[in-house]
């Protein structure tokens, strides 16, 4: 296949001649290195490294160099040997002794061979109020190894706790007293002596009493937070009540009516408006003629209503 130089490679005539000359030179060099083998290089004997690097002038120097090279070859490097230090455990040596799991401290658990992470879980369990009821409960500790459990279970001597009575389990915080308490005149500290009444409930009772002007019956205490049926059952003989010390004059001014806890501003306004239209009230029952006052509201207001 003929190559069209002018079509594929755009060159001048001088460039073509130079390329042809270079190609012939490269071919000639390749043929020379492939076929020509000089006899001097083939028959030459290899010399030692000492003769190539160091110029030797006498036989004595040559012997010294060869002996030094032999010693260098024969020299062997000794490996460093490290003495193994005896293993020292950071935990105390284990020993077996009789123990009660509910009375051991952390150091005694370590002496039994129990590891710190297991001791930590045991201590947290006991801080939350837990206790071991039998020696088999030790096997329920999932971080404790079976081999350790089998070894220490032989020395476990658990003494059952004494059975407590109801009074010992739940001791009464208040001393029993038979003093009669008048809830319309007693102070907050005196009210706290009642069964089921603490500082918060006694404070609420006093605040409600001041707003009402006194309680007219014991049943009004049921509307106070913290007072239950057991309160009346346990304090049945100690509760006493007198008449309220502040009443509502329905013939009085609007401002005095609205100050009471049971009467709001709108109801006081209606009471005064009805009185202006029909005259002063002659009976307490007349207040029922106001449409807003129904039977349930009247029953709550009636013990506090007066005409003067």
Rosetta silent file (secondary structure, phi, psi, omega in degrees, C-alpha in Angstrom):
SEQUENCE: XXXXXXXXXXXXXXXXXXXXXXXXXXXXXXXXXXXXXXXXXXXXXXXXXXXXXXXXXXXXXXXXXXXXXXXXXXXXXXXXXXXXXXXXXXXXXXXXXXXXXXXXXXXXXXXXXXXXXXXXXXXXXXXXXXXXXXXXXXXXXXXXXXXXXXXXXXXXXXXXXXXXXXXXXXXXXXXXXXXXXXXXXXXXXXXXXXXXXXXXXXXXXXXXXXXXXXXXXXXXXXXXXXXXXXXXXXXXXXXXXXXXXXXXXXXXXXXXXXXXXXXXXXXXXXXXXXXXXXXXXXXXXXXXXXXXXXXXXXXXXXXXXXXX
SCORE:     score description
SCORE:     0.000 S_00000001
   1 L     0.000  123.594 -178.557    0.000    0.000    0.000 S_00000001
   2 L   -83.948  139.662  179.348    1.514    3.277   -1.076 S_00000001
   3 L  -100.245  127.408  178.343    1.515    6.185    1.288 S_00000001
   4 L   -90.028   99.032 -177.051    0.703    9.522   -0.146 S_00000001
   5 H   -61.777  -42.753 -176.199    2.995   11.849    1.859 S_00000001
   6 H   -65.507  -30.300 -177.203    1.570   14.998    0.466 S_00000001
   7 H   -80.594  -43.706 -173.882   -1.974   13.995    1.392 S_00000001
   8 H   -91.877  -40.614 -177.882   -1.415   12.626    4.912 S_00000001
   9 L  -122.012  118.263 -178.903    1.737   14.415    6.096 S_00000001
  10 L   -90.805  102.006  179.856    2.341   17.938    5.005 S_00000001
  11 L  -135.988  165.250  175.062    6.175   18.374    4.866 S_00000001
  12 L   -92.699  173.870 -177.283    8.743   20.017    2.701 S_00000001
  13 H   -69.394  -37.928  179.018   11.372   18.188    0.661 S_00000001
  14 H   -64.985  -37.881  178.716   14.202   19.082    3.067 S_00000001
  15 H   -65.613  -38.083  179.390   12.249   17.677    6.056 S_00000001
  16 H   -62.811  -39.366 -178.705   11.707   14.379    4.249 S_00000001
  17 H   -68.104  -40.465  179.330   15.429   13.988    3.681 S_00000001
  18 H   -64.921  -42.628  178.403   16.260   14.663    7.337 S_00000001
  19 H   -62.713  -40.777  179.165   13.687   12.127    8.515 S_00000001
  20 H   -65.605  -35.682  179.400   15.034    9.476    6.160 S_00000001
  21 H   -68.614  -43.106  178.840   18.592   10.118    7.429 S_00000001
  22 H   -63.959  -39.606  179.726   17.590    9.787   11.058 S_00000001
  23 H   -63.920  -41.331  179.776   15.723    6.554   10.408 S_00000001
  24 H   -66.384  -36.663  178.387   18.786    5.027    8.673 S_00000001
  25 H   -65.690  -42.574  179.751   21.058    6.033   11.593 S_00000001
  26 H   -64.397  -39.854  177.847   18.725    4.424   14.162 S_00000001
  27 H   -64.865  -41.122  179.659   18.562    1.190   12.166 S_00000001
  28 H   -64.733  -40.759  177.669   22.355    1.084   11.910 S_00000001
  29 H   -65.014  -39.723  178.214   22.821    1.578   15.681 S_00000001
  30 H   -63.053  -43.704  179.954   20.338   -1.167   16.460 S_00000001
  31 H   -66.211  -35.423 -179.933   22.123   -3.621   14.139 S_00000001
  32 H   -66.262  -46.019 -178.653   25.517   -2.713   15.645 S_00000001
  33 H   -70.808  -24.901 -176.841   24.439   -3.385   19.269 S_00000001
  34 H   -82.669  -40.618 -174.469   22.672   -6.614   18.347 S_00000001
  35 H   -97.173  -22.055 -175.405   25.369   -8.319   16.286 S_00000001
  36 L   -92.673  124.995  179.288   28.604   -6.879   17.700 S_00000001
  37 L  -129.127  107.041 -177.645   29.991   -8.567   20.881 S_00000001
  38 L   -71.707  138.134 -176.572   33.432   -7.378   22.004 S_00000001
  39 H   -73.024  -26.542 -178.085   35.808  -10.119   23.165 S_00000001
  40 H   -66.429  -39.398 -179.433   37.402   -7.976   25.889 S_00000001
  41 H   -72.231  -35.662 -177.965   34.175   -7.666   27.878 S_00000001
  42 H   -69.630  -45.340 -175.696   33.357  -11.397   27.513 S_00000001
  43 H   -81.912   -5.962 -178.161   36.808  -12.668   28.665 S_00000001
  44 L   -70.795  139.155  179.952   37.163  -10.134   31.491 S_00000001
  45 L   -91.270  143.634  178.964   37.157  -11.588   35.013 S_00000001
  46 L   -71.217  135.805  178.335   35.023  -10.007   37.710 S_00000001
  47 L   -99.281  155.675 -179.281   36.962   -8.081   40.285 S_00000001
  48 L   -71.284  165.324 -177.597   36.098   -7.821   43.973 S_00000001
  49 H   -68.613  -29.854 -178.423   34.370   -4.829   45.414 S_00000001
  50 H   -67.639  -39.106  179.979   37.417   -3.829   47.386 S_00000001
  51 H   -68.943  -27.855 -178.803   39.583   -3.492   44.241 S_00000001
  52 H   -79.159  -37.408 -174.896   36.947   -1.325   42.551 S_00000001
  53 H   -88.502  -39.836 -173.710   36.361    1.046   45.449 S_00000001
  54 L  -116.076  122.402  176.034   39.770    1.221   47.145 S_00000001
  55 L   -71.894  116.504 -175.355   43.042    1.409   45.175 S_00000001
  56 L   -96.682  130.498 -178.078   45.302   -1.285   46.724 S_00000001
  57 L  -105.145  -29.201 -177.414   49.068   -0.766   46.573 S_00000001
  58 L  -132.974  166.574  179.678   50.422   -3.707   48.649 S_00000001
  59 H   -72.389  -30.603 -179.931   49.476   -7.244   49.605 S_00000001
  60 H   -65.393  -42.384  177.239   49.377   -6.381   53.335 S_00000001
  61 H   -64.513  -35.758  179.502   46.680   -3.804   52.774 S_00000001
  62 H   -64.951  -41.116  179.834   44.788   -6.324   50.625 S_00000001
  63 H   -65.434  -40.598  178.981   44.912   -8.911   53.436 S_00000001
  64 H   -61.767  -40.462 -178.908   43.646   -6.392   55.999 S_00000001
  65 H   -67.216  -43.588 -178.771   40.739   -5.439   53.750 S_00000001
  66 H   -66.907  -37.645  178.280   39.734   -9.054   53.058 S_00000001
  67 H   -66.006  -39.535  178.118   39.918   -9.993   56.762 S_00000001
  68 H   -64.804  -36.966  178.834   37.768   -6.992   57.690 S_00000001
  69 H   -67.492  -38.454  179.169   35.222   -7.989   55.040 S_00000001
  70 H   -65.565  -42.132  178.165   35.084  -11.558   56.359 S_00000001
  71 H   -62.429  -37.985  178.868   34.552  -10.314   59.908 S_00000001
  72 H   -63.979  -37.819  179.336   31.751   -8.062   58.688 S_00000001
  73 H   -70.004  -39.430 -176.341   30.063  -11.027   56.974 S_00000001
  74 H   -77.529  -16.402 -177.323   30.417  -13.292   60.015 S_00000001
  75 L   -65.234  130.609  179.095   29.158  -10.632   62.400 S_00000001
  76 L  -116.582  138.469  179.910   25.712  -11.462   63.693 S_00000001
  77 L   -87.683  124.065  178.847   23.360   -9.006   65.327 S_00000001
  78 L   -81.378  132.893  177.892   22.055  -10.156   68.660 S_00000001
  79 L   -74.452  139.637  178.918   18.371   -9.584   69.176 S_00000001
  80 L   -72.296  129.513  179.300   17.448   -7.522   72.168 S_00000001
  81 L  -107.979  129.476  179.984   15.754   -9.612   74.799 S_00000001
  82 L  -105.328  132.762  178.418   13.378   -7.961   77.214 S_00000001
  83 L   -77.660  129.373  179.754   12.759   -9.432   80.589 S_00000001
  84 L   -75.839  125.267  178.594    9.103  -10.004   81.226 S_00000001
  85 L   -77.168  145.490  178.490    7.932   -8.209   84.315 S_00000001
  86 L   -64.478  138.586 -177.224    5.760  -10.185   86.703 S_00000001
  87 L   -71.533  124.588  177.617    2.040   -9.427   86.224 S_00000001
  88 L  -112.380  116.728  179.072    0.619   -7.293   88.983 S_00000001
  89 L   -76.213  141.788  178.232   -3.166   -7.211   89.220 S_00000001
  90 L   -80.984   -5.904  177.937   -4.782   -3.884   90.114 S_00000001
  91 L  -101.731  151.579  178.249   -7.381   -5.738   92.169 S_00000001
  92 L   -66.218  157.026  179.746   -6.711   -7.193   95.638 S_00000001
  93 L   -63.526  139.932 -178.011   -6.134  -10.958   95.856 S_00000001
  94 L   -75.379  143.581  174.894   -9.339  -12.948   95.988 S_00000001
  95 L  -146.893  151.806 -177.401  -10.254  -14.813   99.129 S_00000001
  96 L  -101.275  133.117  177.952  -13.307  -16.754  100.191 S_00000001
  97 L  -156.396  158.195  179.439  -15.196  -15.900  103.359 S_00000001
  98 L   -71.168  137.623 -174.968  -18.749  -16.061  104.627 S_00000001
  99 E  -148.229  157.390  172.311  -20.723  -12.964  103.709 S_00000001
 100 L  -111.057  115.673 -174.740  -24.160  -11.402  103.688 S_00000001
 101 L   -61.980  -19.814  179.494  -24.789   -9.716  100.299 S_00000001
 102 L   -84.652   -6.968 -176.497  -26.988   -7.069  101.934 S_00000001
 103 L  -122.184    5.733 -178.756  -24.184   -5.933  104.282 S_00000001
 104 L   -84.100  147.130  171.089  -21.072   -5.959  102.064 S_00000001
 105 L  -100.439 -179.519 -173.932  -19.258   -2.840  100.949 S_00000001
 106 H   -65.663  -37.513 -179.534  -17.401   -2.369   97.652 S_00000001
 107 H   -67.052  -37.497  178.367  -13.976   -3.454   99.008 S_00000001
 108 H   -69.167  -34.233  174.214  -15.366   -6.716  100.377 S_00000001
 109 H   -63.894  -39.131  178.116  -16.995   -7.453   97.028 S_00000001
 110 H   -63.587  -38.824  179.040  -13.583   -6.935   95.389 S_00000001
 111 H   -65.314  -27.144  176.535  -11.968   -9.398   97.796 S_00000001
 112 L   -76.539  -10.327 -179.769  -14.536  -11.985   96.719 S_00000001
 113 L    97.847   12.850  178.578  -13.354  -11.571   93.111 S_00000001
 114 L   -86.866  134.747 -175.076  -16.265   -9.505   91.838 S_00000001
 115 L   -79.859  158.561 -173.402  -15.251   -6.905   89.283 S_00000001
 116 H   -59.398  -38.102 -177.927  -15.947   -3.145   89.710 S_00000001
 117 H   -67.110  -29.032  175.957  -18.594   -2.860   86.995 S_00000001
 118 H   -73.007  -40.074  179.520  -20.591   -5.642   88.689 S_00000001
 119 H   -63.100  -37.864 -179.740  -20.189   -3.951   92.078 S_00000001
 120 H   -61.846  -42.833  178.835  -21.469   -0.680   90.614 S_00000001
 121 H   -67.192  -35.130  178.523  -24.706   -2.301   89.448 S_00000001
 122 H   -66.983  -44.068 -179.163  -25.166   -3.970   92.859 S_00000001
 123 H   -64.729  -39.560  177.622  -24.647   -0.673   94.702 S_00000001
 124 H   -64.836  -36.979  178.393  -27.102    1.161   92.430 S_00000001
 125 H   -65.058  -40.464 -179.462  -29.672   -1.581   93.039 S_00000001
 126 H   -74.482  -31.423  177.741  -29.275   -1.243   96.807 S_00000001
 127 H   -65.471  -32.257  179.372  -29.405    2.568   96.720 S_00000001
 128 L   -79.839    3.900  177.947  -32.815    2.382   95.053 S_00000001
 129 L   100.308    3.584 -179.972  -34.085    0.286   97.970 S_00000001
 130 L   -79.652  155.711  178.546  -33.459   -3.173   96.550 S_00000001
 131 L  -151.192  158.440  178.722  -32.160   -6.059   98.650 S_00000001
 132 L   -88.505  120.456  179.914  -31.294   -9.735   98.207 S_00000001
 133 L   -87.642  -22.280  176.276  -33.988  -11.965   99.659 S_00000001
 134 L  -151.082  164.503 -179.770  -32.040  -15.185   99.018 S_00000001
 135 H   -67.989  -21.996  179.092  -28.578  -16.234   97.839 S_00000001
 136 H   -69.477  -19.449  178.612  -30.064  -17.370   94.517 S_00000001
 137 H   -65.633  -18.839  177.159  -30.784  -13.744   93.689 S_00000001
 138 H   -65.043  -30.784  179.748  -27.045  -13.324   93.015 S_00000001
 139 H   -70.428  -15.074  179.563  -27.426  -15.421   89.882 S_00000001
 140 H   -80.018   -8.887  176.553  -29.883  -12.829   88.511 S_00000001
 141 L   -76.484  109.104 -171.457  -27.046  -10.300   88.161 S_00000001
 142 L   -70.541  -21.414  179.066  -26.416  -10.618   84.423 S_00000001
 143 L   -86.066   -9.055  179.713  -22.892   -9.104   84.606 S_00000001
 144 L   -85.054  127.205 -178.783  -21.726  -11.641   87.209 S_00000001
 145 L   -69.315  150.076 -179.903  -19.925  -14.632   85.660 S_00000001
 146 H   -64.741  -36.406 -179.642  -21.252  -18.121   86.387 S_00000001
 147 H   -64.124  -39.328  178.449  -17.836  -19.288   87.582 S_00000001
 148 H   -68.783  -40.567  179.283  -17.689  -16.486   90.155 S_00000001
 149 H   -63.415  -43.821  179.976  -21.258  -17.180   91.271 S_00000001
 150 H   -62.480  -31.271 -178.662  -20.594  -20.904   91.715 S_00000001
 151 H   -78.093  -43.515 -174.395  -17.551  -20.103   93.858 S_00000001
 152 H   -86.642  -16.126 -178.801  -19.077  -17.455   96.145 S_00000001
 153 H   -65.144  -25.078 -179.325  -22.535  -19.057   96.465 S_00000001
 154 H   -69.856  -25.773 -175.291  -21.058  -21.645   98.862 S_00000001
 155 H  -103.276    4.845 -179.421  -20.105  -18.918  101.343 S_00000001
 156 E   -78.990  122.677  176.646  -23.321  -16.882  101.138 S_00000001
 157 L  -128.698   95.859 -176.069  -25.196  -16.802  104.451 S_00000001
 158 L   -93.674  123.428  176.709  -28.196  -14.524  104.126 S_00000001
 159 L   -93.614  123.857 -178.468  -30.055  -13.667  107.310 S_00000001
 160 L   -65.077  139.956 -179.954  -33.723  -12.867  106.618 S_00000001
 161 L   -67.959  149.504  178.808  -34.755   -9.358  107.720 S_00000001
 162 L   -64.923  144.010 -178.945  -37.075   -9.110  110.733 S_00000001
 163 L   -75.425  124.952 -179.182  -40.754   -8.847  109.908 S_00000001
 164 L   -94.139  143.954  175.253  -41.995   -5.327  110.541 S_00000001
 165 L   -79.113  172.342 -179.918  -45.465   -4.518  111.744 S_00000001
 166 H   -63.306  -37.839 -179.748  -47.712   -2.015  110.024 S_00000001
 167 H   -67.826  -33.499  178.631  -46.882    0.611  112.644 S_00000001
 168 H   -74.065  -37.129  178.818  -43.147    0.067  112.111 S_00000001
 169 H   -68.759  -42.896 -176.457  -43.437    0.267  108.328 S_00000001
 170 L  -123.547   75.647  179.646  -45.629    3.359  108.371 S_00000001
 171 L   -69.053  140.447 -179.599  -44.948    5.259  111.573 S_00000001
 172 L   -73.612  131.271 -178.831  -47.339    8.092  112.214 S_00000001
 173 L   -75.964  -21.703 -177.044  -45.667   11.458  111.896 S_00000001
 174 L  -111.374  142.515  175.632  -48.110   13.083  114.307 S_00000001
 175 L   -77.160  139.012  179.723  -48.700   12.253  117.897 S_00000001
 176 L   -66.871  136.174  179.885  -52.236   11.263  118.662 S_00000001
 177 L  -140.600  146.805  179.165  -54.179   13.961  120.465 S_00000001
 178 L  -104.650   13.400 -178.735  -57.748   14.233  121.700 S_00000001
 179 L   -69.150  132.155  179.656  -57.821   18.034  121.689 S_00000001
 180 L   -80.236  133.959 -176.609  -60.962   19.454  120.093 S_00000001
 181 E  -113.056  124.784  173.731  -60.276   21.902  117.255 S_00000001
 182 E   -91.161  111.857 -172.345  -62.662   24.715  116.370 S_00000001
 183 L   -72.134  -11.084  178.133  -62.092   25.219  112.654 S_00000001
 184 L   -92.222   -6.304 -179.181  -63.486   28.786  112.785 S_00000001
 185 L  -136.017   -8.284 -177.218  -60.929   29.984  115.341 S_00000001
 186 L   -74.432  148.684  176.405  -57.962   27.560  115.183 S_00000001
 187 L   -82.227  175.989 -178.644  -54.627   28.685  113.790 S_00000001
 188 H   -66.436  -38.101  178.981  -52.769   26.942  110.974 S_00000001
 189 H   -67.339  -36.817  177.230  -50.453   25.078  113.368 S_00000001
 190 H   -68.142  -35.985  177.825  -53.432   23.822  115.391 S_00000001
 191 H   -67.545  -28.265  179.387  -55.118   22.601  112.201 S_00000001
 192 H   -68.216  -19.641  177.411  -51.975   20.638  111.313 S_00000001
 193 L   -72.382  -13.106  176.844  -52.498   18.455  114.381 S_00000001
 194 L   -73.432  150.157  179.691  -55.554   16.965  112.663 S_00000001
 195 L   -68.178  131.384  176.752  -55.106   13.663  110.837 S_00000001
 196 L    83.394    7.737 -179.394  -54.480   14.131  107.099 S_00000001
 197 L  -115.143  122.890  176.354  -53.787   17.868  107.342 S_00000001
 198 L  -109.811 -171.358 -179.023  -50.370   19.225  106.437 S_00000001
 199 H   -63.660  -32.189 -178.866  -49.002   22.750  106.128 S_00000001
 200 H   -72.284  -47.158 -178.064  -50.447   23.199  102.619 S_00000001
 201 H   -66.770  -39.804  179.570  -53.981   22.030  103.477 S_00000001
 202 H   -63.922  -36.437  177.910  -54.056   24.007  106.734 S_00000001
 203 H   -66.014  -39.374  178.654  -53.068   27.159  104.832 S_00000001
 204 H   -66.058  -38.824  179.724  -55.900   26.593  102.313 S_00000001
 205 H   -62.883  -44.300 -179.282  -58.417   26.100  105.129 S_00000001
 206 H   -65.157  -41.482 -179.987  -57.416   29.391  106.784 S_00000001
 207 H   -64.805  -43.171  178.215  -57.557   31.293  103.473 S_00000001
 208 H   -65.095  -37.144  179.312  -61.019   29.909  102.645 S_00000001
 209 H   -64.166  -38.792  179.373  -62.247   30.726  106.144 S_00000001
 210 H   -68.343  -36.347  179.880  -61.142   34.352  105.787 S_00000001
 211 H   -70.020  -38.718 -177.526  -62.913   34.712  102.440 S_00000001
 212 H   -80.992  -24.633 -172.319  -66.187   33.220  103.700 S_00000001
 213 L    85.498   21.777  179.983  -66.139   34.904  107.090 S_00000001
 214 L   112.541  150.530  177.403  -66.200   31.514  108.811 S_00000001
 215 L   -87.722  143.031  176.648  -67.631   28.045  108.072 S_00000001
 216 L  -101.469  -11.558  176.372  -71.247   27.325  108.940 S_00000001
 217 L  -155.363  159.115  179.943  -70.917   23.505  108.659 S_00000001
 218 H   -69.158  -27.124 -177.232  -68.225   20.816  108.536 S_00000001
 219 H   -64.589  -20.159  178.252  -69.373   19.712  105.087 S_00000001
 220 H   -65.870  -20.445  179.130  -67.927   22.880  103.598 S_00000001
 221 H   -69.917  -19.039  179.199  -64.470   21.391  104.154 S_00000001
 222 H   -65.855  -23.629  179.618  -65.202   18.809  101.425 S_00000001
 223 H   -80.013   -2.574 -178.908  -64.799   21.550   98.821 S_00000001
 224 L   -94.065  137.702 -179.529  -61.170   22.085   99.901 S_00000001
 225 L   -64.882  133.941  177.482  -58.398   20.270   98.053 S_00000001
 226 L    98.154  -11.368  179.326  -56.825   17.478  100.100 S_00000001
 227 L   -94.330  122.047 -178.641  -59.831   16.796  102.340 S_00000001
 228 L  -119.552 -179.163  178.937  -61.222   13.265  101.856 S_00000001
 229 H   -65.925  -32.710  179.542  -63.777   11.047  103.578 S_00000001
 230 H   -64.947  -27.074  177.129  -61.025    9.497  105.714 S_00000001
 231 H   -62.116  -45.226 -179.889  -60.352   12.962  107.169 S_00000001
 232 H   -70.259  -32.657 -179.251  -63.870   13.110  108.641 S_00000001
 233 H   -70.395  -41.201 -176.738  -63.654    9.488  109.791 S_00000001
 234 H   -80.766  -26.676 -177.858  -60.347    9.919  111.638 S_00000001
 235 L  -109.468   26.179 -174.139  -61.125   13.392  113.067 S_00000001
 236 L   -60.346  -41.509 -175.642  -64.767   12.776  113.895 S_00000001
 237 L   -85.622  -13.230 -173.795  -64.404   13.443  117.630 S_00000001
 238 L   -99.096  -16.265 -176.237  -61.988   16.325  117.322 S_00000001
 239 E   -83.129  135.867  176.580  -63.828   18.638  114.904 S_00000001
 240 E  -142.097  147.671 -177.674  -65.932   21.466  116.321 S_00000001
 241 L  -141.459  142.673  175.710  -67.557   24.433  114.602 S_00000001
 242 L  -114.946  179.465 -179.304  -69.203   27.652  115.739 S_00000001
 243 L   -68.250  152.520  176.786  -71.333   30.196  113.888 S_00000001
 244 L   -59.885  152.592 -178.056  -69.675   32.360  111.216 S_00000001
 245 L  -100.708   -0.021  177.133  -68.196   35.622  112.436 S_00000001
 246 L  -142.674  130.136 -176.752  -69.081   37.701  109.360 S_00000001
 247 L  -118.353  173.382 -179.294  -72.489   37.937  107.619 S_00000001
 248 E  -110.173  121.841  176.620  -73.936   39.569  104.482 S_00000001
 249 E   -92.031  107.429 -176.246  -76.369   42.447  104.903 S_00000001
 250 L   -74.738  -10.183  174.207  -78.595   42.286  101.819 S_00000001
 251 L   -95.303    7.880 -178.046  -79.947   45.747  102.636 S_00000001
 252 L   -89.243 -170.343 -177.245  -76.406   47.191  102.575 S_00000001
 253 L   -75.310  163.069 -177.990  -74.411   48.914   99.842 S_00000001
 254 H   -65.938  -37.851 -178.137  -73.300   47.246   96.620 S_00000001
 255 H   -65.343  -39.979  179.814  -69.594   47.465   97.468 S_00000001
 256 H   -68.951  -31.914  177.780  -70.006   45.632  100.769 S_00000001
 257 H   -70.114  -43.973 -175.849  -71.992   42.866   99.049 S_00000001
 258 H   -71.771  -12.952  178.693  -69.441   42.267   96.271 S_00000001
 259 L   -74.051  -18.016 -178.113  -66.578   41.896   98.780 S_00000001
 260 L   -75.134  150.449 -176.149  -67.928   38.524   99.920 S_00000001
 261 L   -65.842  -33.140 -174.821  -66.448   35.335   98.442 S_00000001
 262 L   -87.087  -13.401 -176.305  -69.846   33.887   97.438 S_00000001
 263 L  -116.304  123.405  177.006  -71.258   37.031   95.756 S_00000001
 264 L   -91.205 -177.730 -175.006  -69.743   38.448   92.580 S_00000001
 265 H   -65.910  -41.575 -177.758  -70.163   41.951   91.176 S_00000001
 266 H   -66.657  -41.720  179.353  -73.134   41.115   88.899 S_00000001
 267 H   -66.260  -40.313  177.617  -75.114   39.385   91.664 S_00000001
 268 H   -62.788  -37.011  178.744  -74.507   42.287   94.054 S_00000001
 269 H   -65.414  -40.252  178.841  -75.745   44.702   91.356 S_00000001
 270 H   -68.362  -38.556  179.100  -78.966   42.681   90.875 S_00000001
 271 H   -62.646  -42.627 -179.606  -79.633   42.537   94.634 S_00000001
 272 H   -70.176  -38.077 -179.924  -79.317   46.323   94.918 S_00000001
 273 H   -65.540  -42.699  178.873  -81.468   46.946   91.785 S_00000001
 274 H   -64.228  -38.071 -179.527  -84.289   44.712   93.073 S_00000001
 275 H   -67.619  -35.828  177.974  -84.211   46.500   96.424 S_00000001
 276 H   -69.162  -32.576 -178.789  -84.496   49.922   94.740 S_00000001
 277 H   -80.031  -36.786 -172.939  -87.504   48.768   92.704 S_00000001
 278 H  -115.819    3.572 -178.883  -89.394   46.906   95.474 S_00000001
 279 L    90.919  177.056 -178.247  -88.057   48.412   98.655 S_00000001
 280 L   -66.928  155.982 -179.706  -85.862   46.904  101.318 S_00000001
 281 L   -75.144  132.339  176.566  -85.929   43.192  101.976 S_00000001
 282 L   -98.286  -25.135  177.528  -88.194   42.159  104.858 S_00000001
 283 L  -133.415  152.830  178.486  -87.292   38.471  104.713 S_00000001
 284 H   -66.675  -30.801 -178.678  -84.190   36.625  103.635 S_00000001
 285 H   -66.527  -16.124 -178.953  -86.332   34.476  101.323 S_00000001
 286 H   -64.115  -20.488 -179.619  -87.139   37.548   99.235 S_00000001
 287 H   -68.691  -18.563  178.387  -83.810   37.205   97.512 S_00000001
 288 H   -71.182  -13.787  178.496  -85.154   34.121   95.748 S_00000001
 289 H   -72.785  -15.105  174.108  -87.386   36.447   93.693 S_00000001
 290 L   -75.603  131.870 -173.875  -84.321   37.422   91.672 S_00000001
 291 L   -61.267  -33.112 -176.413  -84.198   35.186   88.610 S_00000001
 292 L   -69.654  -30.784 -175.725  -80.489   34.480   88.895 S_00000001
 293 L   -81.296  103.906  176.115  -80.788   33.101   92.445 S_00000001
 294 L   -94.326 -175.565 -174.741  -81.829   29.443   92.096 S_00000001
 295 H   -66.439  -41.339 -178.015  -82.319   26.881   94.865 S_00000001
 296 H   -67.157  -39.138  178.185  -78.705   25.634   94.934 S_00000001
 297 H   -68.420  -35.672 -179.531  -77.300   29.170   95.118 S_00000001
 298 H   -67.425  -38.683 -179.515  -79.777   30.112   97.817 S_00000001
 299 H   -64.412  -33.880  177.509  -78.802   27.145  100.021 S_00000001
 300 H   -76.328  -31.096 -177.532  -75.137   28.211   99.900 S_00000001
 301 H   -86.411  -30.230 -169.419  -75.935   31.884  100.593 S_00000001
 302 H   -55.504  -40.981 -179.792  -78.731   31.478  103.195 S_00000001
 303 L   -65.550  -17.766 -176.957  -76.497   30.793  106.283 S_00000001
 304 L  -104.212   -4.174 -175.199  -74.612   34.078  105.643 S_00000001
 305 E   -87.825  137.112  176.249  -77.573   36.369  104.781 S_00000001
 306 E  -141.574  160.583 -179.309  -78.908   38.903  107.267 S_00000001
 307 L   -93.156   -7.171 -178.824  -81.238   41.886  107.086 S_00000001
 308 L  -126.675    0.000    0.000  -79.027   44.242  109.121 S_00000001
